[in-house]
């Protein structure tokens, strides 16, 4: 798929790209004191071959890989997939948001499986929020089972990742999968999740119908 050649038009129509560039500019200036010339050049380029080169060339800074992966992802280039999945699992939530945005637009059939694997990896439970939200957005066959699994774990007494649990509750309501009923009912007594679980159960409708 061709990447749009009019970069100014792409930027003006893509607020997520503009937000990413602003964030990266601040990060680089805070760490290095000034922006390298390569940053501006990469922010402007739409050359797919240059963007693909940056994904595989050794020694590239994270910001360069992120810009390249995002550009290629929203253009539908499958070579961005692995880089975007790695960014989706990053400790920086803003970086995860950008990756999720690009993955939805990439439309790669592997995305739901990758997001489910990240969301259900209990060793990375603290970073599961964006994979959970991505699964709800994708509405893939893997989405509801993965969200049920994650929510079941988040219902344990004293679990600190209640925001992840809340995203699961909201996502299951949006998906409307009747298989979520049992876990949503189990979430009703939870002090932080109960109200959202009630709303999601309403979205599932009457089980007798």
Steps between C-alpha positions, in 0.01 A plus 500: 500500500629843409575750773348841440751736347347825627641500852335826605159355417572180692613694805201735504259209475675280756499653848658185644806550278524866607470399865774238459735751336440755778564235765818376336626854450460567873667170590802564282544861611474397867759225456741656251435873523437543127338321210720314250451597135391144432189548712353771280594312186334181621190684620456632147590196294242276340750286307397141580844356423667739745241422764545126453878539520469670837307205640784258431817710505711444814561778748189704425356697795159403631340821375607425143358148514177629649448760227581248227276231649211740540529639147513153347228364727237758413592452135424129527855370459523161681870548566404739779321228694778366722632845590152621591436196720824568687390862550158382620684318780710802597501632857409849373118512463509783246722290276252212538211726398678599181583137418141389560372775273729387219423130553127558460564673169754242388230232503744211529324172588775421751421803714225347713710196589794721594282731710341203675843358583612831646178556694503154660871500589472529876865598529409817307165563667598857586532577128188319377268802480564590136498140370165454677355812341639399163328161524167672563555727199592209274188295583688189390420138598790516746370814670231381741680184621815699576308773684313240705830338600656831601192615693481175695854564624428862588214400731742351754494678836759775519590488132666836417414506130137605530525741205582203278198322648282801431612506137408130476155564645434787261642309205287194567191717515589660169563160342167368621620141518265290721797291612602800712189485719642279776817703552308829487261372764801399709626858468181656640616497867837653412519853646667650192351286226145435615322793337675449169420129516133583551502723193675236292252234607222729383668518160501119483122500525261253661654150511153347466440667162 
